[in-house]
């Protein structure tokens, strides 16, 4: 497995987690519910990215 084959998933999970974390720290406190939301955002992004295959490369490119 090459790193390029999983890079899409890593970036998707990190960006989803970062977006949820930014929202969670607006009041300077991360509650348990907000932590669960961050974790679920990351796991959901990874799952959706894993389920959707990459487009096969075009011949000659």
mmCIF file of the N, C-alpha and C atoms, coordinates in Angstrom:
data_MODEL
# 
_entry.id   MODEL 
# 
loop_
_atom_site.group_PDB 
_atom_site.id 
_atom_site.type_symbol 
_atom_site.label_atom_id 
_atom_site.label_alt_id 
_atom_site.label_comp_id 
_atom_site.label_asym_id 
_atom_site.label_entity_id 
_atom_site.label_seq_id 
_atom_site.pdbx_PDB_ins_code 
_atom_site.Cartn_x 
_atom_site.Cartn_y 
_atom_site.Cartn_z 
_atom_site.occupancy 
_atom_site.B_iso_or_equiv 
_atom_site.pdbx_formal_charge 
_atom_site.auth_seq_id 
_atom_site.auth_comp_id 
_atom_site.auth_asym_id 
_atom_site.auth_atom_id 
_atom_site.pdbx_PDB_model_num 
ATOM 1   N N  . UNK A 1 1  ? 0.848   -1.171 0.000   1.00 0.00 ? 1  UNK A N  1 
ATOM 2   C CA . UNK A 1 1  ? 0.000   0.000  0.000   1.00 0.00 ? 1  UNK A CA 1 
ATOM 3   C C  . UNK A 1 1  ? 0.896   1.238  0.000   1.00 0.00 ? 1  UNK A C  1 
ATOM 4   N N  . UNK A 1 2  ? 0.677   2.095  -0.956  1.00 0.00 ? 2  UNK A N  1 
ATOM 5   C CA . UNK A 1 2  ? 1.438   3.339  -1.032  1.00 0.00 ? 2  UNK A CA 1 
ATOM 6   C C  . UNK A 1 2  ? 0.756   4.416  -0.201  1.00 0.00 ? 2  UNK A C  1 
ATOM 7   N N  . UNK A 1 3  ? 1.529   5.389  0.261   1.00 0.00 ? 3  UNK A N  1 
ATOM 8   C CA . UNK A 1 3  ? 0.957   6.476  1.066   1.00 0.00 ? 3  UNK A CA 1 
ATOM 9   C C  . UNK A 1 3  ? -0.055  7.273  0.259   1.00 0.00 ? 3  UNK A C  1 
ATOM 10  N N  . UNK A 1 4  ? 0.138   7.377  -1.045  1.00 0.00 ? 4  UNK A N  1 
ATOM 11  C CA . UNK A 1 4  ? -0.796  8.148  -1.852  1.00 0.00 ? 4  UNK A CA 1 
ATOM 12  C C  . UNK A 1 4  ? -2.180  7.514  -1.888  1.00 0.00 ? 4  UNK A C  1 
ATOM 13  N N  . UNK A 1 5  ? -2.265  6.210  -1.662  1.00 0.00 ? 5  UNK A N  1 
ATOM 14  C CA . UNK A 1 5  ? -3.564  5.551  -1.693  1.00 0.00 ? 5  UNK A CA 1 
ATOM 15  C C  . UNK A 1 5  ? -4.383  5.825  -0.443  1.00 0.00 ? 5  UNK A C  1 
ATOM 16  N N  . UNK A 1 6  ? -3.738  6.249  0.647   1.00 0.00 ? 6  UNK A N  1 
ATOM 17  C CA . UNK A 1 6  ? -4.483  6.553  1.867   1.00 0.00 ? 6  UNK A CA 1 
ATOM 18  C C  . UNK A 1 6  ? -4.449  8.031  2.222   1.00 0.00 ? 6  UNK A C  1 
ATOM 19  N N  . UNK A 1 7  ? -3.748  8.831  1.450   1.00 0.00 ? 7  UNK A N  1 
ATOM 20  C CA . UNK A 1 7  ? -3.620  10.254 1.757   1.00 0.00 ? 7  UNK A CA 1 
ATOM 21  C C  . UNK A 1 7  ? -4.973  10.955 1.744   1.00 0.00 ? 7  UNK A C  1 
ATOM 22  N N  . UNK A 1 8  ? -5.832  10.582 0.810   1.00 0.00 ? 8  UNK A N  1 
ATOM 23  C CA . UNK A 1 8  ? -7.163  11.194 0.725   1.00 0.00 ? 8  UNK A CA 1 
ATOM 24  C C  . UNK A 1 8  ? -7.934  10.965 2.016   1.00 0.00 ? 8  UNK A C  1 
ATOM 25  N N  . UNK A 1 9  ? -7.859  9.787  2.562   1.00 0.00 ? 9  UNK A N  1 
ATOM 26  C CA . UNK A 1 9  ? -8.565  9.452  3.788   1.00 0.00 ? 9  UNK A CA 1 
ATOM 27  C C  . UNK A 1 9  ? -7.993  10.207 4.984   1.00 0.00 ? 9  UNK A C  1 
ATOM 28  N N  . UNK A 1 10 ? -6.684  10.288 5.071   1.00 0.00 ? 10 UNK A N  1 
ATOM 29  C CA . UNK A 1 10 ? -6.044  10.983 6.188   1.00 0.00 ? 10 UNK A CA 1 
ATOM 30  C C  . UNK A 1 10 ? -6.423  12.462 6.182   1.00 0.00 ? 10 UNK A C  1 
ATOM 31  N N  . UNK A 1 11 ? -6.320  13.093 5.028   1.00 0.00 ? 11 UNK A N  1 
ATOM 32  C CA . UNK A 1 11 ? -6.641  14.512 4.922   1.00 0.00 ? 11 UNK A CA 1 
ATOM 33  C C  . UNK A 1 11 ? -8.121  14.756 5.213   1.00 0.00 ? 11 UNK A C  1 
ATOM 34  N N  . UNK A 1 12 ? -8.984  13.891 4.724   1.00 0.00 ? 12 UNK A N  1 
ATOM 35  C CA . UNK A 1 12 ? -10.417 14.039 4.982   1.00 0.00 ? 12 UNK A CA 1 
ATOM 36  C C  . UNK A 1 12 ? -10.749 13.934 6.458   1.00 0.00 ? 12 UNK A C  1 
ATOM 37  N N  . UNK A 1 13 ? -10.153 12.969 7.134   1.00 0.00 ? 13 UNK A N  1 
ATOM 38  C CA . UNK A 1 13 ? -10.399 12.796 8.560   1.00 0.00 ? 13 UNK A CA 1 
ATOM 39  C C  . UNK A 1 13 ? -9.862  13.945 9.387   1.00 0.00 ? 13 UNK A C  1 
ATOM 40  N N  . UNK A 1 14 ? -8.660  14.397 9.055   1.00 0.00 ? 14 UNK A N  1 
ATOM 41  C CA . UNK A 1 14 ? -8.082  15.511 9.802   1.00 0.00 ? 14 UNK A CA 1 
ATOM 42  C C  . UNK A 1 14 ? -8.865  16.803 9.601   1.00 0.00 ? 14 UNK A C  1 
ATOM 43  N N  . UNK A 1 15 ? -9.315  17.051 8.390   1.00 0.00 ? 15 UNK A N  1 
ATOM 44  C CA . UNK A 1 15 ? -10.077 18.280 8.151   1.00 0.00 ? 15 UNK A CA 1 
ATOM 45  C C  . UNK A 1 15 ? -11.445 18.226 8.827   1.00 0.00 ? 15 UNK A C  1 
ATOM 46  N N  . UNK A 1 16 ? -12.092 17.085 8.839   1.00 0.00 ? 16 UNK A N  1 
ATOM 47  C CA . UNK A 1 16 ? -13.376 16.964 9.531   1.00 0.00 ? 16 UNK A CA 1 
ATOM 48  C C  . UNK A 1 16 ? -13.191 17.120 11.037  1.00 0.00 ? 16 UNK A C  1 
ATOM 49  N N  . UNK A 1 17 ? -12.165 16.515 11.584  1.00 0.00 ? 17 UNK A N  1 
ATOM 50  C CA . UNK A 1 17 ? -11.880 16.652 13.010  1.00 0.00 ? 17 UNK A CA 1 
ATOM 51  C C  . UNK A 1 17 ? -11.518 18.082 13.385  1.00 0.00 ? 17 UNK A C  1 
ATOM 52  N N  . UNK A 1 18 ? -10.747 18.738 12.530  1.00 0.00 ? 18 UNK A N  1 
ATOM 53  C CA . UNK A 1 18 ? -10.369 20.127 12.801  1.00 0.00 ? 18 UNK A CA 1 
ATOM 54  C C  . UNK A 1 18 ? -11.582 21.046 12.775  1.00 0.00 ? 18 UNK A C  1 
ATOM 55  N N  . UNK A 1 19 ? -12.473 20.825 11.829  1.00 0.00 ? 19 UNK A N  1 
ATOM 56  C CA . UNK A 1 19 ? -13.682 21.652 11.757  1.00 0.00 ? 19 UNK A CA 1 
ATOM 57  C C  . UNK A 1 19 ? -14.545 21.465 13.003  1.00 0.00 ? 19 UNK A C  1 
ATOM 58  N N  . UNK A 1 20 ? -14.693 20.236 13.454  1.00 0.00 ? 20 UNK A N  1 
ATOM 59  C CA . UNK A 1 20 ? -15.468 19.978 14.665  1.00 0.00 ? 20 UNK A CA 1 
ATOM 60  C C  . UNK A 1 20 ? -14.767 20.539 15.891  1.00 0.00 ? 20 UNK A C  1 
ATOM 61  N N  . UNK A 1 21 ? -13.447 20.463 15.934  1.00 0.00 ? 21 UNK A N  1 
ATOM 62  C CA . UNK A 1 21 ? -12.695 20.967 17.088  1.00 0.00 ? 21 UNK A CA 1 
ATOM 63  C C  . UNK A 1 21 ? -12.764 22.484 17.173  1.00 0.00 ? 21 UNK A C  1 
ATOM 64  N N  . UNK A 1 22 ? -12.703 23.157 16.042  1.00 0.00 ? 22 UNK A N  1 
ATOM 65  C CA . UNK A 1 22 ? -12.796 24.620 16.044  1.00 0.00 ? 22 UNK A CA 1 
ATOM 66  C C  . UNK A 1 22 ? -14.137 25.058 16.616  1.00 0.00 ? 22 UNK A C  1 
ATOM 67  N N  . UNK A 1 23 ? -15.182 24.374 16.225  1.00 0.00 ? 23 UNK A N  1 
ATOM 68  C CA . UNK A 1 23 ? -16.504 24.695 16.753  1.00 0.00 ? 23 UNK A CA 1 
ATOM 69  C C  . UNK A 1 23 ? -16.579 24.393 18.251  1.00 0.00 ? 23 UNK A C  1 
ATOM 70  N N  . UNK A 1 24 ? -15.952 23.307 18.672  1.00 0.00 ? 24 UNK A N  1 
ATOM 71  C CA . UNK A 1 24 ? -16.029 22.888 20.079  1.00 0.00 ? 24 UNK A CA 1 
ATOM 72  C C  . UNK A 1 24 ? -15.295 23.829 21.019  1.00 0.00 ? 24 UNK A C  1 
ATOM 73  N N  . UNK A 1 25 ? -14.221 24.456 20.601  1.00 0.00 ? 25 UNK A N  1 
ATOM 74  C CA . UNK A 1 25 ? -13.423 25.285 21.507  1.00 0.00 ? 25 UNK A CA 1 
ATOM 75  C C  . UNK A 1 25 ? -13.836 26.753 21.493  1.00 0.00 ? 25 UNK A C  1 
ATOM 76  N N  . UNK A 1 26 ? -14.943 27.070 20.912  1.00 0.00 ? 26 UNK A N  1 
ATOM 77  C CA . UNK A 1 26 ? -15.393 28.469 20.895  1.00 0.00 ? 26 UNK A CA 1 
ATOM 78  C C  . UNK A 1 26 ? -15.618 29.010 22.301  1.00 0.00 ? 26 UNK A C  1 
ATOM 79  N N  . UNK A 1 27 ? -16.028 28.153 23.229  1.00 0.00 ? 27 UNK A N  1 
ATOM 80  C CA . UNK A 1 27 ? -16.257 28.599 24.602  1.00 0.00 ? 27 UNK A CA 1 
ATOM 81  C C  . UNK A 1 27 ? -15.092 28.244 25.531  1.00 0.00 ? 27 UNK A C  1 
ATOM 82  N N  . UNK A 1 28 ? -13.945 27.880 24.962  1.00 0.00 ? 28 UNK A N  1 
ATOM 83  C CA . UNK A 1 28 ? -12.720 27.538 25.697  1.00 0.00 ? 28 UNK A CA 1 
ATOM 84  C C  . UNK A 1 28 ? -12.835 26.281 26.550  1.00 0.00 ? 28 UNK A C  1 
ATOM 85  N N  . UNK A 1 29 ? -13.860 25.467 26.346  1.00 0.00 ? 29 UNK A N  1 
ATOM 86  C CA . UNK A 1 29 ? -14.042 24.216 27.081  1.00 0.00 ? 29 UNK A CA 1 
ATOM 87  C C  . UNK A 1 29 ? -14.520 23.155 26.101  1.00 0.00 ? 29 UNK A C  1 
ATOM 88  N N  . UNK A 1 30 ? -13.871 22.005 26.118  1.00 0.00 ? 30 UNK A N  1 
ATOM 89  C CA . UNK A 1 30 ? -14.314 20.885 25.295  1.00 0.00 ? 30 UNK A CA 1 
ATOM 90  C C  . UNK A 1 30 ? -14.976 19.869 26.219  1.00 0.00 ? 30 UNK A C  1 
ATOM 91  N N  . UNK A 1 31 ? -16.280 19.723 26.071  1.00 0.00 ? 31 UNK A N  1 
ATOM 92  C CA . UNK A 1 31 ? -17.022 18.787 26.909  1.00 0.00 ? 31 UNK A CA 1 
ATOM 93  C C  . UNK A 1 31 ? -16.900 17.377 26.341  1.00 0.00 ? 31 UNK A C  1 
ATOM 94  N N  . UNK A 1 32 ? -17.390 16.419 27.095  1.00 0.00 ? 32 UNK A N  1 
ATOM 95  C CA . UNK A 1 32 ? -17.355 15.029 26.633  1.00 0.00 ? 32 UNK A CA 1 
ATOM 96  C C  . UNK A 1 32 ? -18.157 14.870 25.350  1.00 0.00 ? 32 UNK A C  1 
ATOM 97  N N  . UNK A 1 33 ? -19.308 15.503 25.281  1.00 0.00 ? 33 UNK A N  1 
ATOM 98  C CA . UNK A 1 33 ? -20.134 15.423 24.080  1.00 0.00 ? 33 UNK A CA 1 
ATOM 99  C C  . UNK A 1 33 ? -19.441 16.003 22.865  1.00 0.00 ? 33 UNK A C  1 
ATOM 100 N N  . UNK A 1 34 ? -18.727 17.100 23.058  1.00 0.00 ? 34 UNK A N  1 
ATOM 101 C CA . UNK A 1 34 ? -17.990 17.705 21.946  1.00 0.00 ? 34 UNK A CA 1 
ATOM 102 C C  . UNK A 1 34 ? -16.822 16.815 21.525  1.00 0.00 ? 34 UNK A C  1 
ATOM 103 N N  . UNK A 1 35 ? -16.179 16.174 22.481  1.00 0.00 ? 35 UNK A N  1 
ATOM 104 C CA . UNK A 1 35 ? -15.101 15.236 22.154  1.00 0.00 ? 35 UNK A CA 1 
ATOM 105 C C  . UNK A 1 35 ? -15.611 14.055 21.348  1.00 0.00 ? 35 UNK A C  1 
ATOM 106 N N  . UNK A 1 36 ? -16.778 13.555 21.736  1.00 0.00 ? 36 UNK A N  1 
ATOM 107 C CA . UNK A 1 36 ? -17.393 12.461 20.981  1.00 0.00 ? 36 UNK A CA 1 
ATOM 108 C C  . UNK A 1 36 ? -17.742 12.923 19.575  1.00 0.00 ? 36 UNK A C  1 
ATOM 109 N N  . UNK A 1 37 ? -18.239 14.143 19.453  1.00 0.00 ? 37 UNK A N  1 
ATOM 110 C CA . UNK A 1 37 ? -18.573 14.687 18.130  1.00 0.00 ? 37 UNK A CA 1 
ATOM 111 C C  . UNK A 1 37 ? -17.330 14.788 17.250  1.00 0.00 ? 37 UNK A C  1 
ATOM 112 N N  . UNK A 1 38 ? -16.217 15.227 17.814  1.00 0.00 ? 38 UNK A N  1 
ATOM 113 C CA . UNK A 1 38 ? -14.965 15.316 17.054  1.00 0.00 ? 38 UNK A CA 1 
ATOM 114 C C  . UNK A 1 38 ? -14.533 13.927 16.585  1.00 0.00 ? 38 UNK A C  1 
ATOM 115 N N  . UNK A 1 39 ? -14.570 12.957 17.493  1.00 0.00 ? 39 UNK A N  1 
ATOM 116 C CA . UNK A 1 39 ? -14.170 11.595 17.137  1.00 0.00 ? 39 UNK A CA 1 
ATOM 117 C C  . UNK A 1 39 ? -15.089 11.012 16.066  1.00 0.00 ? 39 UNK A C  1 
ATOM 118 N N  . UNK A 1 40 ? -16.381 11.236 16.203  1.00 0.00 ? 40 UNK A N  1 
ATOM 119 C CA . UNK A 1 40 ? -17.314 10.721 15.195  1.00 0.00 ? 40 UNK A CA 1 
ATOM 120 C C  . UNK A 1 40 ? -17.130 11.402 13.840  1.00 0.00 ? 40 UNK A C  1 
ATOM 121 N N  . UNK A 1 41 ? -16.789 12.682 13.844  1.00 0.00 ? 41 UNK A N  1 
ATOM 122 C CA . UNK A 1 41 ? -16.534 13.382 12.582  1.00 0.00 ? 41 UNK A CA 1 
ATOM 123 C C  . UNK A 1 41 ? -15.341 12.768 11.859  1.00 0.00 ? 41 UNK A C  1 
ATOM 124 N N  . UNK A 1 42 ? -14.275 12.484 12.613  1.00 0.00 ? 42 UNK A N  1 
ATOM 125 C CA . UNK A 1 42 ? -13.085 11.874 12.014  1.00 0.00 ? 42 UNK A CA 1 
ATOM 126 C C  . UNK A 1 42 ? -13.402 10.475 11.490  1.00 0.00 ? 42 UNK A C  1 
ATOM 127 N N  . UNK A 1 43 ? -14.045 9.663  12.309  1.00 0.00 ? 43 UNK A N  1 
ATOM 128 C CA . UNK A 1 43 ? -14.352 8.291  11.897  1.00 0.00 ? 43 UNK A CA 1 
ATOM 129 C C  . UNK A 1 43 ? -15.316 8.248  10.719  1.00 0.00 ? 43 UNK A C  1 
ATOM 130 N N  . UNK A 1 44 ? -16.296 9.139  10.710  1.00 0.00 ? 44 UNK A N  1 
ATOM 131 C CA . UNK A 1 44 ? -17.240 9.191  9.587   1.00 0.00 ? 44 UNK A CA 1 
ATOM 132 C C  . UNK A 1 44 ? -16.532 9.598  8.301   1.00 0.00 ? 44 UNK A C  1 
ATOM 133 N N  . UNK A 1 45 ? -15.675 10.600 8.384   1.00 0.00 ? 45 UNK A N  1 
ATOM 134 C CA . UNK A 1 45 ? -14.933 11.026 7.184   1.00 0.00 ? 45 UNK A CA 1 
ATOM 135 C C  . UNK A 1 45 ? -14.053 9.895  6.666   1.00 0.00 ? 45 UNK A C  1 
ATOM 136 N N  . UNK A 1 46 ? -13.390 9.179  7.575   1.00 0.00 ? 46 UNK A N  1 
ATOM 137 C CA . UNK A 1 46 ? -12.557 8.054  7.144   1.00 0.00 ? 46 UNK A CA 1 
ATOM 138 C C  . UNK A 1 46 ? -13.402 6.961  6.507   1.00 0.00 ? 46 UNK A C  1 
ATOM 139 N N  . UNK A 1 47 ? -14.546 6.661  7.104   1.00 0.00 ? 47 UNK A N  1 
ATOM 140 C CA . UNK A 1 47 ? -15.412 5.608  6.566   1.00 0.00 ? 47 UNK A CA 1 
ATOM 141 C C  . UNK A 1 47 ? -15.968 5.950  5.196   1.00 0.00 ? 47 UNK A C  1 
ATOM 142 N N  . UNK A 1 48 ? -16.426 7.184  5.040   1.00 0.00 ? 48 UNK A N  1 
ATOM 143 C CA . UNK A 1 48 ? -16.978 7.595  3.742   1.00 0.00 ? 48 UNK A CA 1 
ATOM 144 C C  . UNK A 1 48 ? -15.880 7.632  2.692   1.00 0.00 ? 48 UNK A C  1 
ATOM 145 N N  . UNK A 1 49 ? -14.713 8.144  3.059   1.00 0.00 ? 49 UNK A N  1 
ATOM 146 C CA . UNK A 1 49 ? -13.609 8.198  2.100   1.00 0.00 ? 49 UNK A CA 1 
ATOM 147 C C  . UNK A 1 49 ? -13.154 6.800  1.713   1.00 0.00 ? 49 UNK A C  1 
ATOM 148 N N  . UNK A 1 50 ? -13.167 5.871  2.651   1.00 0.00 ? 50 UNK A N  1 
ATOM 149 C CA . UNK A 1 50 ? -12.776 4.489  2.349   1.00 0.00 ? 50 UNK A CA 1 
ATOM 150 C C  . UNK A 1 50 ? -13.805 3.830  1.439   1.00 0.00 ? 50 UNK A C  1 
ATOM 151 N N  . UNK A 1 51 ? -15.079 4.153  1.613   1.00 0.00 ? 51 UNK A N  1 
ATOM 152 C CA . UNK A 1 51 ? -16.142 3.499  0.849   1.00 0.00 ? 51 UNK A CA 1 
ATOM 153 C C  . UNK A 1 51 ? -16.206 3.982  -0.601  1.00 0.00 ? 51 UNK A C  1 
ATOM 154 N N  . UNK A 1 52 ? -15.773 5.197  -0.869  1.00 0.00 ? 52 UNK A N  1 
ATOM 155 C CA . UNK A 1 52 ? -15.840 5.755  -2.219  1.00 0.00 ? 52 UNK A CA 1 
ATOM 156 C C  . UNK A 1 52 ? -14.505 5.512  -2.907  1.00 0.00 ? 52 UNK A C  1 
ATOM 157 N N  . UNK A 1 53 ? -14.496 4.714  -3.973  1.00 0.00 ? 53 UNK A N  1 
ATOM 158 C CA . UNK A 1 53 ? -13.229 4.405  -4.634  1.00 0.00 ? 53 UNK A CA 1 
ATOM 159 C C  . UNK A 1 53 ? -12.703 5.590  -5.451  1.00 0.00 ? 53 UNK A C  1 
ATOM 160 N N  . UNK A 1 54 ? -11.398 5.618  -5.634  1.00 0.00 ? 54 UNK A N  1 
ATOM 161 C CA . UNK A 1 54 ? -10.795 6.617  -6.511  1.00 0.00 ? 54 UNK A CA 1 
ATOM 162 C C  . UNK A 1 54 ? -11.153 6.306  -7.946  1.00 0.00 ? 54 UNK A C  1 
ATOM 163 N N  . UNK A 1 55 ? -11.199 7.330  -8.759  1.00 0.00 ? 55 UNK A N  1 
ATOM 164 C CA . UNK A 1 55 ? -11.449 7.139  -10.172 1.00 0.00 ? 55 UNK A CA 1 
ATOM 165 C C  . UNK A 1 55 ? -10.237 6.445  -10.808 1.00 0.00 ? 55 UNK A C  1 
ATOM 166 N N  . UNK A 1 56 ? -10.483 5.440  -11.650 1.00 0.00 ? 56 UNK A N  1 
ATOM 167 C CA . UNK A 1 56 ? -9.329  4.778  -12.281 1.00 0.00 ? 56 UNK A CA 1 
ATOM 168 C C  . UNK A 1 56 ? -8.607  5.753  -13.211 1.00 0.00 ? 56 UNK A C  1 
ATOM 169 N N  . UNK A 1 57 ? -7.299  5.628  -13.309 1.00 0.00 ? 57 UNK A N  1 
ATOM 170 C CA . UNK A 1 57 ? -6.545  6.558  -14.173 1.00 0.00 ? 57 UNK A CA 1 
ATOM 171 C C  . UNK A 1 57 ? -6.906  6.372  -15.632 1.00 0.00 ? 57 UNK A C  1 
ATOM 172 N N  . UNK A 1 58 ? -6.876  7.481  -16.359 1.00 0.00 ? 58 UNK A N  1 
ATOM 173 C CA . UNK A 1 58 ? -7.156  7.421  -17.788 1.00 0.00 ? 58 UNK A CA 1 
ATOM 174 C C  . UNK A 1 58 ? -5.960  6.807  -18.508 1.00 0.00 ? 58 UNK A C  1 
ATOM 175 N N  . UNK A 1 59 ? -6.225  6.031  -19.530 1.00 0.00 ? 59 UNK A N  1 
ATOM 176 C CA . UNK A 1 59 ? -5.105  5.450  -20.280 1.00 0.00 ? 59 UNK A CA 1 
ATOM 177 C C  . UNK A 1 59 ? -4.284  6.542  -20.973 1.00 0.00 ? 59 UNK A C  1 
ATOM 178 N N  . UNK A 1 60 ? -2.996  6.403  -20.935 1.00 0.00 ? 60 UNK A N  1 
ATOM 179 C CA . UNK A 1 60 ? -2.120  7.338  -21.619 1.00 0.00 ? 60 UNK A CA 1 
ATOM 180 C C  . UNK A 1 60 ? -1.799  8.586  -20.817 1.00 0.00 ? 60 UNK A C  1 
ATOM 181 N N  . UNK A 1 61 ? -2.223  8.636  -19.549 1.00 0.00 ? 61 UNK A N  1 
ATOM 182 C CA . UNK A 1 61 ? -1.936  9.835  -18.746 1.00 0.00 ? 61 UNK A CA 1 
ATOM 183 C C  . UNK A 1 61 ? -0.935  9.493  -17.675 1.00 0.00 ? 61 UNK A C  1 
# 
